[in-house]
Amino acid sequence: MVIGKPHARSIALRIAAAGTLGAVLAVVQVAFWMGEACAQTAARTSAPPVAEAASPTVAVAAVDPRLDSAEGAGRFTLSLSAEVAITFDHLVQPLRIVAELPEVSFQASRAPKPASGLVSGFRAGLVAPGRSRIVFELSSPARVSSARQVRRADGIVDLAIEFEPMKPAEFEAVAAKSAESRALAALAPLASVPSGDNRRPLVVIDAGHGGIDSGAVAAGGVAEKALVLEIALRLRDHLEAAGGVRVLLTRADDRFLSLSERVRVAREARADLFISLHADSLSAAQEVRGATIYTGSERATDAESARLAQKENASDALAGAEAGQGGEEVLDILMDLARRETRAMSGSAAARLVTEMSGAVRMHRIPQRAAGFRVLTAPDVPSILIELGFLSSKGDIALMTSEAWQKTAAAAIGRAVTGHFAAKIPASRRGASISP
């Protein structure tokens, strides 16, 4: 089912007539209805596997990756300890071909060198437990002409993937079918379940990056994805011990989720607050230190915030996920009223976080700011992003990797969260369902 612009505007007008709070409820209903329509009309498509999948209990090792690329052709080779099932996906903006595999342990001795020609580079890594991915960057539209796995006498399997040029229109058509398949798969709920009963506010804690997407990596090898997961787990434990809220994690292990999937987790769970944790780096400003609290905005408060948001928003493309969320044009019309109230609540939560954290950990000289982070775009869930510090700062690294600092930071964030809900929930609503 397709919603035309006039029909979408008429829905928006009816929502507006119901008032702001009514708009929030109606928007959620319309968004889920649109998801059902998408599920009914999308056709699931994927390339057939080139081999039977290896047993999920067996760790498949991969070594000696090599990419040879010319203007009209490309060839990628890899040695595996067993045959694996492989499917291919096509993505645009930027042009990529993504190979999906079962869990593989990539053991490259050195980082791949940039190539020239049809295939300009590749990245490989774990996406989630049981799933790995190889992302091939293209300089122009291309297809996989063949993917062969040949077992040698010593048992090693040689994988060879051949690429050939493709007409732009054909590539776009294949990419559109791939996008339909991803949209259908995205409707499936995650296995995570919020803790406790449903009478308390629900807080979704989002540990940024994960899996193939390491985020920022410090010179000593400290990865953002591991650091923020550790603090997310500590924050979960603190909130659950306090007992004032329910908690849901977008990820509790080293797996990749796209930015839109993180937003979807919060919206489908009807979260009362979404907190995304990060610890980025600023190579051009290594003197910058301290934690910063961000809320979402189309216009960044300063150039530094804009650069950080642009960098975080690029993580989907780096990990081989679709850059767009789909349906933005219609959703922007439907959800404008909901955004206004949601952003006001986000700002209130951010201000309380600044107050609590300022007395416990080092803060940035401008501790509360706004920028266009895509992970903060849920129109009906108050959302904030916490940059805990910067991995480009030796001082921040020393703090953030300290167990004492992690406990202190998690406790400060936890106090702010419980204080936020204690101040916002009227006495008449205590004990009642908080989520719409």
N, C-alpha and C positions, 0 to 999 in steps of 0.2 A: 504494500500500500504506500502511496506517495502523497504527501501533504503539500498542496499548492500554497503559494505565498498568501493569496487572499484568505484562504481558509485558516491558515496559521494566524494571521492578524485578527480574524474574528474570534478565534479561541483566546488570543491574548487580551482582547477587549473584554470578553466575558470574565476572564480571570481578574482583570483590573477592577471590574465592578464589584468583585467579592471582597476587595480590600487586601492589604498587604499580607496579613497572616493567612487569609484564605488563598492568596496566590501561591504561597509556599506549598500548601497541601495540594492544590490543584496541579501545580507544576510537576510535583513528584508523580502524580497519577498519570499525567500526559506523557512524561518521559518514559515511564514503564510501558505505557500503551504503545508508544513508538517503538520500544525495544521488541515487543511482541510482534508488531507489524513487520519489523526487520527480520525477525526469526522466521516468519511465515513466507517471506518473499525471497530471502537470500538462498542461493544454491551453493552447497558446500562443494568446493573443488580443491584438489591437491594432486600433485604429481605422484604416480605410483612408486612404491619403494623399489629400489634397485636390488635389494636382497632381503632375506629374512632377518628380522631383528635378532641381535644377540640376546642371550638370557639376561634379564634385568639384574640378576644376582652376580653377574660376572662383570668385573671392571675391564672395559676395553681401553687399551693404551694406544696412543697415537704419537708417532715421532716423524721427524724429517719432513715437515711441510715445505713445499716448494711451489712457487708461482712463476710461470714463464708466460709473458704476454707480449703480443705484437699488435699492430694497428687493426688487423682483421681476424685475430684469433687469440685464444688464451688457453692455458693448460695448468691445472693445479693437481699436484700429486701428494700423497700422504701414505705412510705405512701404518697399518693397524694390526693389533693382535688378534682380531676376529672380524668377520664380516658384520656390517651394520645396515639397518634400514635407513634410507635417506630420502627425504622429500625436499622439493625446492619451491621457494616463494619469491615473487617479484614485487619490488617496492619502488616507488618514485619519491622524488624530492628528499634526499638525493637518490640517484639510480643505484639500486642494489639487487643482488640475488642472494637469498638467504637459504642455506642448507640446514635443515633440521635433522638431528641425529639423536639416538638414545645417549645416555650418559657416557662420555668419553673423557679420559684423562689425557689432555694435551701436554706433551712433555718436550716442547720445543726448547732447544738449548739457547736460542737467541731470538730476539724480536725480528719479525719479517721486515725486509727492506721494501720501501715503496717501489712500485713497478710503473712502467709506462705501457701504453697501448690500450687494448680493449678492457682489460681488468687491471685497475690501478692499485689494488691492495686487498688485504683480507685481515679479518680478526677472528679468533676462535676462542670459545670458552663455555663454561657451564651456564645454562639459563636457569635451571631449577633442578632439584634432585630427580634424576632419571632422564633429563633432557639437556642436550648440548646444541651448539649452533656455530656455524661458520658463516660469516658475513663477507661477501665479495663486493667490493666497491667497483662500479663501472664508470668508464669515461664516456660511454655511449650505450644505447640500448643493446642488450645481448640476451641470448638464451643458452641453456645447457644443451649442447648437441649430443653428448653422451656422458654416461657415468658408469665406469666399469670397476669391478673389484676382482682381482685375480690372486688366487692363493698360490704362494711359492712352495717349493719342496720343504722348506724349513717351517712352514705353517704361517708365516707372515703374509698378510693380505695387503696387496698394493692397490690403493684407490687412485683412479685417474678421472678427473672431471674436465671435459673439453667444453670451451665456450666458442660461440660464433655470433656475428653481428645479427641484429634483428631490426626490422623497421619500427620506427617510433610508435606508429599507430597500433601495431601488433603488440608491442610491449605494454602500452597503456591498457589495451584490452585484457591482456593476461593479468596485469596488476590489479585491474578493477575486479576481476573474478577472485583474486587472492584476497582483496579487501573485504568482499562479501563473506568469504569463508572465515576471516578473522572476526568480523562483526558477530557472526553466529556463535563462534566459540567463546567470545567475550561475555555472552549472556549467561554462560554456565557459572553458578555461584562457586566461590572458593570454599574449601573445606573448613576454614577457620570458623570457630564459634565463639561469640562473646562470652565472657565469664559471668556467672551469677544470674540473677533474675532480671526481668525487663522493667523493673520499677525505678531503676536508678539511671542517671545520664550515661550515655555510651560514648567513650573516648576511643577513637581510632588512632593508634600510634604507627607512623609510617617511617621505617628505617630506610633512608634513601639508597638508591643504587642496588647492587646485588647481582650475583651470578656473573655473567659475562661483562657486566658494567661495574668496574671497580670504583668509579668515581675518582676523586683526587687521590694521588699516591705520593706520600712524602719521600724524601730522599732516602730515608732509612728503611723504606718498604712498608710503612704504615698505610693501610688502605682505608679510604673513607667508608666503604661499604661495611667493613668489619667493625670499625670503631663505632659508627652510629647504631649498628645492630646491638652491640654490647650495652650501649646506654639505653636503647629502646627496651631491652629486656630488664634492665635495672628499674627503669621508669614503670614498666608494667608491674613488676613485683612491689614497688612502693605503693602504687595506686590500689592494687588488690589488697595489700595489707591494711591500708587506710580504710577501705571498704565503702567509700562514698560514691564510687562510680564503677561501671562495668568497663572492661578493656578488650579491645580487639587489635591484633597486630596485622598489618598488611603482609608482613613476612616475618617468620621466626627462625629462618635459616638463610643460607646463601643461595637465594634464587632471584631471578630477574622478573620484575613486573614493569610493564610500560606505565607511563604517567597516567594515561587514561584508565588503566586497570586500577591504579591506586585510588583515583577519584571514584571509580565505580564501586570499589569495596566500601568506601565511606557512605555513598549514597544508597546502595542497596541495603546496608545495615541500618540506615536511618540514624547515622551518628549525630551526636549533639556537639562534638568538637573533633576536628581532625588536626593532628600535630605531625608535621613532617620534619625529621631530623637530618641535618647535613653537617659537613665539616669540609668546606671547599678550600681552594688555594687561589692565591692571587700572585702570579709570577711577577707581575709588574709593580707590585706593592707589598713586598715581603715584611714591611714594618707594620702593616695593619694587623691588629690583634683583637681578640675578644668576641663574645657572643653577641648575636644580633637577632632580633625578632622581626619577622616579615609578615605582612598581610598582602593579599592580592590586590593588584591595581593595574589598569592598562598603561598607566604612566608611572615610571619609576621615580622615586624621590631624588635620585642622584645617579651619576654615570656609573659609579661602582656597583650599585644595586642592579642597574640595567645589564651590566656585563655578567654578573653572577646569574641572573635569571636566564639570560641567553645561553650561558654555558650549561646550566641545569636542564633547560628545555631541549638541548641537543642530545641528551642521553639516550632517547629512544632511537634516533638515527644511528648512533654509534653501536647500539646493541642489536640492530636489525629489526626494530619495531616500527610500525607505521607512525609517521609524524603527526598526522591529523587524527582528531577524535571522531569526526563524522557528525553530520547533522547540525553543525554550529549555526548555520544561518537561521534555521527554524528555532533552535533552542535559544538563541540570543533574543528572539522576539518574545518567546514564551516566558523567559525567566528573568527579564530585566527587573521587575518589581521584587522578586525574591532576592536578587543579588543585593539590593539596597539594604534590606534589613539584615541579611547575612553578614555583609561587610561591617555593619555597625557592631554586631556581636563579636566578629573577629577582632575588631579594634579594641573592644573592651577586654577580651581575653589576653591580647598582646600586651596591653598596658599593665595588667596584673602580673604577667610573666616578667616584664622588665623590673617591676618593683621587687618581686621575690628573688629573682636571680641576681639583681644588683647587690644584694646583701650577702650573696654566697659565692659568686664566681666573678671573674673579670669580664667586663662588658665592653663592647665597642664604644668608641667615643660618641657615636650616634646610635643608640641601642634599638630604637624602634623605627622601622622604615617600611616601604612598600615597593613592590615591583611585580612584573607580569609573569610570575611563576605559573606554569601550566598546571602544576599539581595543586594549586590553590583555586581552581576554577569551579568547584562545585557550587552551584547557585543557591542550594538549600542546606548547606552544611558549613557552619563557621569553621574557617581553616586558617592555620598559621604555620609558618616555616621557621624553624630555629636553626640558624647557623651557629653551632656550638663553639666554633673557633675556626682557625685557618691552619691547614696543613702546610702552608707556605711560611708559617712562623715557628721557629724552633721553640720559642717560649710556650706557644699554644700546644704544640705537639707534646712537650713535657707534661703539661697539665692534663690534657685530654687522655693521655695513655696511663695516667695515674689512677689507681683504684680509688683512692681517697677522693680525688676530684670528681670521678664518675658518680660516686655515691652522693656527694654533695650536690652536684648538678641535678641528678635525678630527683633528689629530695626537694630541691627548690622548685623544679618544674611541677612536681607532684603537689606541693603546697599551693602553687598558683592555680592549678586545675581545680582542686577541691574548693579553694576559696572562691574561684570564679562561679562555680555552680551554687555554692552556699549563698552567694550574694544575689544570684539571678533567679533562683527558684522561690516563688512566693510560698508562704507557709501552707496555703490552701492546696498547693500542688504537690507537696511532699508526700511520697508514697504512691503517687499516680504515675502513669506512663509519661515520660518526658519527650520521647521522640514522636514526631508527627506520624 
